[in-house]
């Protein structure tokens, strides 16, 4: 454990240094964000953290309180939440004061809150620096770690006088109903390498499986873990009593209140305290500072995690981590001891993301994608087995649907950049369910269940009606996934992390039965550079083509069925919804039609992969005919913009479906030939090949280049204070589509959109996690409906994903200035 303590200090210092340059001030910041039910955020993040309680993503408060006490001065300071409400500002045994708040910094996995506590010595101006460092690690090389429903909180202190720290949480972590009765217990580990880790276990006395209250789970157990040591003390009891005891004495009593009751009935809290001895042995008042830290973990364990109408019927789905760690105690201990490795893997992702985002955009783009990353994964829950992994997704805040296709679609740029195998795991339950014949319509389903976590399907076919939208989305994502499998080396891979590890053995792939996914995790997780639990390579020069054929072969009839629907209905879509359903039904939608046509074109490539050359030729011809007719009907008479609908002559729209055209390599720059743009063909020949220089002509592009440049110019004429409106009907926008549109516009248009979104993030009146739907004028607030914390912010990664697509050449067509 001494070695672990030393490692914690070094890792804590690394966390502090890497999350130190945030340039934007969003209204809400992620603290502990891991899945739809372990999702705690810093409310009112532009103010001091003790002005409000942390919140669940819905805005409901969550009990998480932190206090600091200086024994020499008998002064207590609130750091997080509102524990000061339980204290007496006129008490004789202690003084109540406020620290100096130094601000928040964040990266993709970490949020740091920094404070300064004044010295009790008038002769020493230096105070104690305290940093609360919240880590929800994103580990793209380790699906096993990403599946663990837990986060870390490190409290780091540095100074020259002693300080005591107190932390507590309440039952709001395990129920959205404040009247729910809860029970609790304290346990200690007895593992050889982890003696006496202390863990609070809190859950509802009567759990309600697969039930929510205000979007919070009513089943599952929260585990709150602290390290061993005599200076780490514990207590369970009434919130005010415990906080006052700490304020008076700086310590807890190592007792457990055994009167189980409701969450807000004499509010029971579960607390730890820690004494930090920072006083130097030197008699000099200006002695050197010491530093120390303590590590806590918070784990929310549910088993099962969902119920899913799988091919074998309605199934209770276990968490994926349970295939590796068979008990909650094993999970909690492993996760606690894995802090150094988990944080190192997360740091690698965060630093590479920051470098890529800075090169692609600016400091503000770094902050936007960093803020978005945990939000995407915070809507997901890993399940299944290593042989057949599944990633479930909740459509957070908009309606709670499960596995919504047109929510996965705007999220998918994040997954392509970070780890494409997770995109495959998202699509798998949709494919399995529809292949089993449980969905009656000829088009793809909108979602797998009206409300998460109940993925019970729509056997009556009466899910939300977006047939062209969902078919186009699935086909685009299907080809993007296939393309991600084929690359020659790390430099040409769509995700640099997914290219690491051993490539799958082709002979073994051919012998694996149909009951095992071609994208299965390795039977034995890899160890690289001393770190256990890593994935093997995703695809690759040899294995990629075999995996693509096997995956498509299992579900080819579905892809063909959906494409047939698009052939009949996509060119002139009848009255229906698109993904922007809040805007209402509309016939002949220009952007929707284009998505469907690109879907047909994508199917021509998928057919090539499985060797259906005649079908590939047919779909290619249809798509090429359709896209010419689309341009005639969809562009305005003066050729200056795309219309919202074919028959709405004074309208305009953000043509964000162009992004799919470029991402799938259908739009090479006019400086490149079309000779090698068919990535599925090059995949079969042994790796994704870069476009080759050549003279090139406009006819080489599936969608003419002038459509792109026309839209880019048009966007600058309709830009508003906080960005690009969605279309001519309203002044609200969707940030996911803004980023997709910006990524295929000129450099100057892209820079302008990015700058205005950054301005909005600094000034918006919204008070929930990063909304994707907001007003581009006035206060930049919610236009109604209120969307927040949704995984669709994965499209904020659109720039980065495009820059790595097509062997790293897809974005070169858009490096021009207007």
N, C-alpha and C positions, 0 to 999 in steps of 0.2 A: 504493500500500500504506500510505502514511502516513495517508491519509484513512480507510482501513479500520481502522488501529490506533486512531485517535481514536474511531471509531465503536464499536470493541470496548470501550473504557474506559467510554463512556457507557452502552452496553447492559449491560455487566457490572454497573454501579451500579444500573441499573433492575432487573436480575434479583435483586440482593441485597435491594432494598427491597420487592419485591412478594412474596417468599416468606419473610416474616419473622414471621409471627404464628400458627404452628401451635399448636393447643391440645391435641392428642392425641399420645400416644406409642405408635404401633403397633410391633409386634415386628420388622417388616421394612419397608424403604422402597425405592421404585424409584430406580435410578440411570440405567441406559441400557436403556430398555424401548421397543422399536419394533415387533417382530413376534415370532412364536413362536421364532425362533432368535437374535435380537439382544435378549436379555432378561437383564440383569444387575442384581442387587438388593443392597442393603446388609443383610447378615445381622446379627442381634443388634443391631438399631438402637437399643435402649435403652441400649446400652453404647458405649464409645469405638470409633470405626471401625477402630482398629488391633488390636482383640481377635480379629477373625476375618477371613478372606478374603471378599471379595464372592462372591456365589453366583449360579448359574443358578437359575431358579425352582424346580427340583426339589430344591435344597439342595446340589447339587454345587458345589464351589468353582470360582471363576474367577480366573485370575491377573490382578490389577490392583493395582499397588503404587504408592504415592506417598510420597516422603520430602522433608523440608526440611532444609537445612543452614545454619547461621550461621557464615560463614567466620571472623569475629573470635573466636568462642569455640570453633571446631573441634568444634561440637556438632551432631549429626544427630538428627532427630526423625521417627518414623513418623507418617504421616497417615492412610493407608488401606491395608488388607490387613495382612499380617504380614511386611513386608520386614525387620523387625528380627531375625527368626529367622536371617537370613543374616549378621548383624553380630556383632561381638565386643564385649561389654560391658566387657571388660578391655583393649581395644586402646589402644596408646599414641598413635596418630596422631589419634584422634578420641574424643569422648565420646558416649555414647548416652543420650538422655533422652526424656521424653514431653512433648508440648505440653499446654496446658490446652484441653480440648475444651469448646466453647461451645454445642454442640448442633446439631440438625438442624431445618431448616424446609423446608416444601414447599408447592407449589401444584399445579395440574393438570398442568403441564409440567415443573416445575423441582424439584430437590432440592438444597438447599445444606447443606454441612457446614462449620462454622466453628470456627476454632482461634485460640489466641493463643500466640506464641513469645516467651519472656522476653528482655528486652534484655541484651546482654552488658556494658552499662555500668551499674555500680551507682548512678551519679548520675541515671540516666534510668529511671523506673519503667515507661515505656510500651514495650510489646512490638510485634511485627509481627502484624497480623491477617491470617490466610489463610482464604480461602473457596474450597472446591471446589464449583463450581456445575454440576450435571448438567442438561442441557436436552434433553428429547425432545419437540420442539414439537408441540402439537396445533393444527392450523391449519384450522378448519372452512370458511374461505373459499377454501382452496387445496388441492384434492384432489391436484394435482401434487406439492406439497411433502409432503403426508401420505404419499404413496406412496414417498418416498425412505427407504431402509432405513439411516438414519444418525442419530447423535445428537452433541451437542456437550458438551465439558467445558471450562469456563473456570476457570483458577486465578487468583484475584484476590489481590493482596498490597497491604498498606498499612502503612507504618511509616517509621522513620528510620534503619535500618541495613540493610546488604546481606543478601540471602538467596538461596540457590540451591534450585531445585526439581528433583526427579527423578521420572520416571514410567516404569513399564514394564508390559508385559502379556506373556502367554505363549500357547502353542498351545491352551489349553483353550477359547478362543473359537471354534475351528474344528472341534472334535471332542469328543465325550463320552468317548472312549476314550483314556486317558492313555498307552497304548502306541502310538497312531497316529504314524506318521512324518510330519513336516511339512517344508515348504520355505518359504523366505522371500527377500525382496529389498527393497532400498531404491530408491525412484525420486524424481525431482524433476520438477516441472511446468515447462513452458516456454511457458505461455500469456502473451500480451501483458500482461494485467492481473493475472497471478498467477505471477510468476517464482519458481521454486525452493521451492515448497511441498514439504516432505519427507514421504514416505509409506512406511511399512512395509506390505508385502503378505505375508500369511501364509495358507497353505492346506495341506490334506493333500496329500502327494505323490501318492497314488492316491485320487482322490475317488470316493465311492459315491453316485451320483445317486439322489435320492428315498429315502435311507436315513437312519435315526436310530440313535443309540446313547444310551440313557438320555434320550430326547427331544431330544437335540441333533443338529443337522444334520451329516451327514458329507460334505457338498459345499458349496462356496462359499468366497469369499476375504474375509478381514478386511483392511480398509485403515485404518491408524492414521496420521493426518496431523497435522503440526506446521507452524508458520509458517517462513518464511525468516528468515535473520539469523545473523550469526556467533556470537551469544551463545546460539543454540539448537543444541545438539550432539546427536549420536546415537551409538548403539552397539548391536550385537547380540552376545550371548554368553551365557556361563553366568550364571545369576541371581545367585549369591552373589558371583562375581567383579565383576560390574558394580555391585552395590550397595556392596560394600566400596570399590571405586575411587571411587565418588561420595562416600562417607562420608569418605574421606581427602582428596580433592582438590576436591570440589564440581563436577566436570565429567566428561564422557565423552570418548572418544578419537576419535570419527568413524571407527570401523572396523566391519566386518561379518564376523562368524564365518561361514565358508562351509561348515561341516560340518553338513549336514542330518542330522537324527536324530529320535528319538521325543520326544514332548511332555515326558516326565519323565526322559529320558536326558540327564544333565548339563543340566538344564532350561534350554533356550534362551529368553531373553527379549529383547524389542525395546523399546529405551528411548530417551527424550529427556531432556535436561537443559536448564535455563534459568537464567541469572544475572540477578537483579534488582538493579540499582544504586539503592538507596533512600537512600544516604547523602547528606546535604545538603552543599553547598559551604560552608555556614556552620560556624564553629568552635564554635558553641554546642551544648552537649550536649542542649539541649531544643529543637533545631531542628524545624521543621514537618515533618510526615509527608509522604511521597510515596506515590503509588499507581500500580500497573501491573497488567497481566494478560497471560496467554497463552491462546490458544485452540487446543484440539485437537478433532479429529473422529474418530469411529469409525464405519465403514461396513461392513456385511456384505452383499456382493453375491452373489446367486444368479441364475443364468440357465441353465435355467428354474427357476421357483419351485415349481411343482406339475405333476403330470400329472392331466388332467381328462377324464372320459368325456363329451365335449361332443356336440352334435348331429352333428358331422362325424367322430366317432370319438375314440379316445384321443389326446389332444393335449398336447404339452409347452407349458406356459403361460409366456410371457415376463412379466417385471415391467412394470408400467404405466409407470414412469419412463423406460423405454428408448424409448418413443415420442417423448420430448422430448429426452433426452440420450443420444446413441447409443453412447457408450463409458464404461467405468468411470472413466477419467481426467476426462472432461467432467463426469460426475456429482459426483465428489469435489471438483473445483475449484469447480463451481457451488455446491455445498452449503456449502463453506467460506466463499466470498465472500458467501453469502446470509445469514450469521448475523444481521445487524442486522434484515433484513426478517422472517426466520423467527421470531426472538425477539420482535419487535414484534407479529406476528400471534398468537403464543402468549400473549403478555402480555395482549392484548385479550380472548382467550378466558378466560384464568384470572381476570382481574379481573371480567369480567361474571358468570362462574360463581360467584365468591365473593360478589358483591353479591346475586345471585339466591338463592343458598343461604342466606345470612344472613337475607334477608327472609323466606324460606320456613321456616327452622328456627332455626338458632343458629350460633354459632362452631363447635360440634362438627359440625354438618351440613356446613359449609364444608369442614372437614378430611376428612370421610368421602367426599364426592363428589370432592374434589381427589385423594385417594388412589386412588380407583377409576378415574379417567379413563384414565391411561396403561395400566392393567391391561386395560381393555376392548380398546383398540386393539393392545395387545401380543399379542393372540391372532389378529391378522389380517394378511393380506398382499395388497397391491393388485396386480392383474394385468389382462390384457386390453389393449384399445386405447382411445384417446379416444372412438372410435365405439361401443365396447361394453365399458365398464369392468366389472371384476369384483372383488369383495372376498372372498377366501377366508378361512375361519375354522377354527381348530383348537380342539377341545374339550380344553383344557389340563387335565392332571392326572387327570381322572376316567376317561377311557379313550382319549383321543387321536383320537376320531372327527373326520371332516371335515364341515363345514357342517351340524352337528347342528341340526335345526329347533328342538328344545326347549331349546337353548342360545342360539341367536339370539333366541328369544322373550324370555327374561329380560334379555338385553342390549339389546333394542330401545328402551327408554326413553332410554338414552344417545344413540342415533343420532337419535331424533326430536328431542331437545333440541339436539343438536350439529350434525348435518347429515343430514337424511332421505335424501339421495341415496345415502349410504353404506349405508343399510338396503336400498335398491333394488338396489345392487350385491351385497349379501349374498344376496338372494333370487334373483338372476338365474341363477346356475349351477344351482340346484335346479329352477327353471322350465324352463330349456333342456334339462336332462337328462330330465326327465319328459315334456316335450312331444315329445322325440325317440323316445319309446316304449321306453326302456331300463329302465323300472321297471314290473313287471307288476301291482302291486296297485291296487285302486280307491281306497285312501286314500293320503295323501302319505307319502313316504319319511321315515324317521327321520334319515338322514344320507347323505352322498354318498360315503362310504368309511370302512372300518373304522379306518384309521389315516392321519392326515395325514402327508405331503403327497400321498398316493395317493388321489385322488378318482375311484375306478374304478367307483363305483356298487354296486348290488346287483341284478344281472340276475335272480337267483333269487328275489328278494323276501324273503329271509331276514334282513332287518335287524331291529334291536330293535323289539319289538312294542308300539307306542304309537299305535294308529290314531286314536282320538278326540283324544288330546293333540295330535298333529301337525296334523291337519286343523283343529282349532280354532285352534291357534297361527297357521297360515298365513292363515286367513281374517281373524283379528283384525289381524295385521300388514298384510295387504293393504289393509283399509279404513283403518287408521291412516295408511298411506302415501298413499292417495288423498286423505284429508282434509288431509294436510300440504301438498298441492299447491295448495289453494284458500285464498287469503287476499287481503284488500284492500290491506294495507300491512304494513310491518315490525312494527307494534305488534300486529297480529292473526296474524302468522305463528307457526307452531309452533316454528320456530328463527329467531332474528333474523339469524343469519349466512347462512342459506340464502336469505334474501330479498334479499340484496345482489347487485348486478350487473344486467346487461341481461336482460330477460325474453326467452325464445325467441320467434322469429318464427313466428306461427301458420301462415302460408302455407308457410313452409319445412318445418314439422313435417308438414304434409299431403303434401308431395312426397317426404319421406324414405322410402327403401325399407325393407322388412321386415328387411333385414340390418343396420340401424342402430338402436340403442336410442333410444327417445323420451327417455331420460335421458342421452344422450351428453354428454360434456364439449364445450365450445365448440371449433370448428375452430381458432380463434385465442384463446388464453387472454387474459383481460382484464388491463388495467393500470389500477389506481385509486390515486390519491394517490401516484403514483410507484412503486408496488409491482407488479411483473409476476407473472404466473402464477396469476391468480385465476379462480375459477369464475364462470359466469354465474348468474343467479337460478334457484332451484328453483321450478318452477311459477309461480304468480302469478295475478293477476286474470283475465288473458286466456288465457295459455298453459296454465295448470294443468288446465283441463277437457279440452283437446285431448290433453295428455300422458296424463291418466288414462284417457281412452277408448282411446287407441292402445295403451297398456300392457296394459290389461285385455283389449282385443280380441284381442291376440296369444295370450293364455293362458286365455281365458274358459272353454274346455271343461274345464280342470283345476279351476278354482274351482267350477264347477258339479258336477263329478264328486265332489269332496271334500265338498261340501255334501250331495249325495245320500247319501253314506255317513253323514254326521251325522244326517240325517233318519231314517235307519233305525236307527242304533245309539247315538246320544248320550244320549237320555233315560234309558235304563237300560243303562249300559255293562256289557258282560260282563266276565269276569275278564281283566284286562290291566294293563299298567304305565301309570303316568302319568309325568310328568317327574321326580318324586321316586322313581326306580326303585330306589334303595338301600333304600326302605321295603318293597319287595316288591309282588307281584301282589295285586289286590283288585278284587272286583266291586262294582258299584253305587256308585262313588265320587261323593260329592256335589259336590265342587269340580270334578272332571273333567267330570261331566255338565253343570254350569253353563257351563264353557268351551265345550263343544260347542254348547250352545244359543245362546250369544252368537255363536258362529261362524255359525250359521244366520241369525241376525238381521243379522250383518254382510253376509252374502251378499245379503240383500234390498236393502241399500244399493248394493252393487257392481253388482247387476243393473240398478238404476236408472241408474247412470252410463252403461252401454252401451245404454240404451234398452229393456231387456227388462222392461217394466212388469208383464206378467202373471206372469212368474217372480218378480219382486220382491214382488208381492202374495202369491204362494203361500208364499214363504219367510218373509215377515213373519207371515203367519197361523200357520204351523207353529211358529215361534219363540214367538209369544205364547201359543199353547195349551200348548206344552211348559213354558214357564217357570212357568205356574200349577201344572201337575202336579209340576214339580220342587220347588216350595215345599212342597207337600203331603207329598212323600216325603222331602225332604232336611232339613227343619227338625225339631227335636225336638218331642215331643208337647206340651211346655209352651210352645213357641215361643221358648225362651230362647237357642237356639244352632243352628248348623248341625251335623249329624252328619257323621262321617267317611264313613260309608256309609249308604245308606238303611236297611239292615237291622241296623245296629249301634247299638242304641238308647242305650247308655250312653256313646257316643263323642262327640267334638267335633273340629272341624278349623279351621284358618286358611282362611278363604274368600277366597283371594287373587284368584280369578277375577272378583270384583266390580270389580277395577281396570279390566279391559278394558271392562266395561259403562260405566263413567264416562268413560274415555279416549275411547271412540267416541261420546260425547255421547248415550248412551241414557238417561242418568240426570240430567236437569236438576234443579236445586234446586226444592223446592216453592214457591219464590218466583219461579219463572219458568214461562212457558208452554211447551208442547211444539211450538208453531207452527213454529219454525225449527230444530228439533234435527236434522233430516235434512241433514247437512252435504253429502252427495253431491248432493242436490238443489240446495242453495244454491251448490255448486261450479259446477254447470251454468249457474246464473243469473249467474255472474260474481264469485265470491269467497265465501269462508267467512264466514258472517254470525253475529254474536253473538246469543245468546238474548235475547229481548225480555221486559221486565218484564210480569208478569201475575199473576193470582190463583193459577193452577196448582192441580192436584189430584194425589193419590196415583196415580190411574190414568194420569197422564201419564208415569210412570216405567215403563220396561220391567221392571226389577226393583224391587219396592216399596221405598220408603224405609225402612220398618221393618226390612227385612232388614239394611240397612247399620247402622242404629242398634243393632239387637240384637247384631250381631257386635261392634261397637265396645265395647259394655258388657261383653260376654262376655270379650273379650281382657283386660280389666283384672282379671278374677277368676282367670285362669290364668297371669298373668305370672310369670316367674321372675327370678332375680337378673340374668341377662344378656339378657333379652328374652322374646319370645313364642314358645313351642314350636310346632313345625309342626302337631302334632295330639296326640291323647290317647295314642298308642302309646308315645312316647318324650319325653325332655326335651331332645332336640336341636332345632335350628332351622335354617332357611335364611334368610340375611339378605336375599336378593333378594325372597323372598315376604313377609318382615317389612315391607319398605319399601312394597311394593305394597299390603299390607293396611293399613298405617298411613296411607297417603295418602288412603284413602277411609273413615277413621274420624274420630271427633271430634277437636278440637284437643287436648284433654287426653290422649286415648289415644295420639295421634300423638306428642305430646311425651314421654310416658312410654316408648314404644318406642324413640324416638330416643335418649333419655338412657341407657337400658339397653344399647343397642348401643354407644354411646360408652364406657360403663364397661367393657364387654367388651373393646373395642379397646385400652384402656389396661392391662388386667389379664390378658388371655388368655395361656395357655402355648403357643399355637401358634407355630411357628417358620418359617413359610413366608409368601409373599405373601398378602394379605387372603383368608382363607377365607370361603366362603359357607355352610359347614356346620359348626356348632360346638355344643358342649354349653352349655345355658343355666344350668347349675349347676356345682358343683365348681370346677375350674380354667379353665373355658371352653375346654377343649382340643378336639382332634379326636375325634369319636365313633367313627370308623372307618365308612366309608372316609375317607381324608384328601383333601379337596378344597382346592386353593389356586391362586392366580393365574388363576382362571377369568374369562372375560368376562361371566359372569352378573351381576357386580356392577354392570353397567349399570342394573339395576333400582334401585340406590341413587339414581338420578336420577328416580325415579317422582314425587316431589313436584313437581319442576321441570317435568317433561313435562306433568303434569296441569294445572298452573297456566297453561300456555300453550295448552292444547287448547281446542277449541270457541270460538275467538275470544278466549281468555283467561278464559272463564267456567266451565270444567269443574269447577274446585276449589271454586267458591262454595257448592256443596251441602254441603261438609264443614267449613264455618267456624263450626260450632256447638260449644258447650261442653256436656258431660254434666251 
